[in-house]
Amino acid sequence: MSTLTRRQAGLVPPPPAGRALSPRAPELRPDPVPDATPPLKDPRALAAWRATINRTALARSGENLSVVLYALIRPGGDPHDDLADARSYAQAERLLVVDQIVDTLGHHDQACEDDPTLRRGYARALHLLGDQSSPVRGFVAVSRTSVTPDGRLYEAQLALHAARGTALHLVRGETGI
């Protein structure tokens, strides 16, 4: 396998239903990355790939694609604006919102900011996407940085969605905002 871990590549099955996913303990997390790793593909190619992934997920789900709204906030931040933007986007795209999940980063939590699978809420969303009994087949976030600022990890998340046939909708697209 390349430099991606088994979890990043989507090879680790989701936990059984009803089991809470918690992030790694701080002492077990990797050291923070000083600068975000650039993506392997340019933003236009990533946006086109994501659009194809989303069309495939919509075709597989029929008329209504059930999604989770996702927000990532800093300490003291307010998720209401991000959730409102995600909800407006979902309504405009005729996506069926079934849940909303918010992750709050710790003060010096660079590892969780970079690797979304270390966040409890994001891990829960991935679990819902992987659970065949769950109606969730996609999620809506405000921007790519809500998923991860790390380019290679973002591409790994797109690959995971492509492999599972699930959607990743972004209100602002592949921007760095």
Disulfide bonds with the S-S distance in Angstrom:
none
